[in-house]
Amino acid sequence: MKVGPRNFYTSPGKKGKVGKQTSFTPQPAHMPDDYDYAREMARKEMAEGKAHEQEKPFSQAAKQRYVFSTNKDIYDIRPDIPAKKPRRESPPPMEQEVSWKPAKPSRKGHSCTLGKTPEYIPDPIKFTQRRRTLDGDAEAPPAFKRPKAFQSRPSPSVMCNAKNIKASFPSIFRR
């Protein structure tokens, strides 16, 4: 029996869909995720802890309701000793002949200063008169005066940058 030449071998076509978000296997089913899971677990743990608690708060059985010494003993309160009678205000033994005088008196003068009140010196008003210049006058001031002290310089970070130095002095950086 005569057989023709062999055919081409190919693999079977792939199964699935064509387009966005497709794969050769089917999409996995949606599994809902509880976003509040940590809070629910904390709530359950708190409820379990509350179930183990007592009804009334903890109190020590060895709690003392008295002290070794009473307040009368501590503060030396004795009812047998009578309280001190308040002292009566007595008049001074003698009247002062001279009124009280401070040891360091204030300075003498106007408002307790060293000298007397200074004399008034008038401050006259000075009137300024502007010069009017005519168009043909030679003494007219210039319209703009350039400052001579300040000249702008580039900052050192720009001035000393290697690229800028190479651009300014290319002969130095030749190899």
CORZI-V738756 format. One record per residue. N is the residue number from 1. RES is the residue in one small letter. PSI is psi in whole degrees, 0 to 359 (* if undefined). Layout:
N/RES/PSI ; N/RES/PSI
This chain:
1/m/137 ; 2/k/128 ; 3/v/143 ; 4/g/179 ; 5/p/157 ; 6/r/145 ; 7/n/174 ; 8/f/143 ; 9/y/129 ; 10/t/158 ; 11/s/158 ; 12/p/159 ; 13/g/151 ; 14/k/148 ; 15/k/144 ; 16/g/191 ; 17/k/159 ; 18/v/136 ; 19/g/190 ; 20/k/148 ; 21/q/44 ; 22/t/156 ; 23/s/176 ; 24/f/347 ; 25/t/155 ; 26/p/156 ; 27/q/140 ; 28/p/149 ; 29/a/150 ; 30/h/130 ; 31/m/116 ; 32/p/142 ; 33/d/127 ; 34/d/107 ; 35/y/340 ; 36/d/29 ; 37/y/317 ; 38/a/320 ; 39/r/321 ; 40/e/319 ; 41/m/318 ; 42/a/321 ; 43/r/319 ; 44/k/316 ; 45/e/321 ; 46/m/321 ; 47/a/321 ; 48/e/319 ; 49/g/319 ; 50/k/330 ; 51/a/331 ; 52/h/350 ; 53/e/158 ; 54/q/169 ; 55/e/320 ; 56/k/152 ; 57/p/160 ; 58/f/134 ; 59/s/142 ; 60/q/143 ; 61/a/337 ; 62/a/16 ; 63/k/128 ; 64/q/136 ; 65/r/8 ; 66/y/164 ; 67/v/165 ; 68/f/325 ; 69/s/146 ; 70/t/166 ; 71/n/327 ; 72/k/321 ; 73/d/321 ; 74/i/311 ; 75/y/8 ; 76/d/49 ; 77/i/115 ; 78/r/120 ; 79/p/339 ; 80/d/338 ; 81/i/124 ; 82/p/154 ; 83/a/154 ; 84/k/136 ; 85/k/142 ; 86/p/146 ; 87/r/141 ; 88/r/145 ; 89/e/124 ; 90/s/149 ; 91/p/156 ; 92/p/150 ; 93/p/330 ; 94/m/157 ; 95/e/144 ; 96/q/134 ; 97/e/323 ; 98/v/141 ; 99/s/161 ; 100/w/140 ; 101/k/131 ; 102/p/153 ; 103/a/325 ; 104/k/95 ; 105/p/159 ; 106/s/165 ; 107/r/157 ; 108/k/152 ; 109/g/189 ; 110/h/125 ; 111/s/43 ; 112/c/43 ; 113/t/175 ; 114/l/320 ; 115/g/180 ; 116/k/178 ; 117/t/129 ; 118/p/155 ; 119/e/153 ; 120/y/129 ; 121/i/117 ; 122/p/147 ; 123/d/100 ; 124/p/151 ; 125/i/130 ; 126/k/124 ; 127/f/133 ; 128/t/137 ; 129/q/129 ; 130/r/142 ; 131/r/131 ; 132/r/129 ; 133/t/145 ; 134/l/168 ; 135/d/325 ; 136/g/0 ; 137/d/136 ; 138/a/341 ; 139/e/19 ; 140/a/135 ; 141/p/155 ; 142/p/155 ; 143/a/324 ; 144/f/134 ; 145/k/118 ; 146/r/135 ; 147/p/133 ; 148/k/338 ; 149/a/327 ; 150/f/126 ; 151/q/136 ; 152/s/139 ; 153/r/144 ; 154/p/153 ; 155/s/153 ; 156/p/330 ; 157/s/328 ; 158/v/320 ; 159/m/322 ; 160/c/11 ; 161/n/139 ; 162/a/322 ; 163/k/320 ; 164/n/324 ; 165/i/321 ; 166/k/322 ; 167/a/326 ; 168/s/319 ; 169/f/76 ; 170/p/336 ; 171/s/333 ; 172/i/327 ; 173/f/14 ; 174/r/149 ; 175/r/*
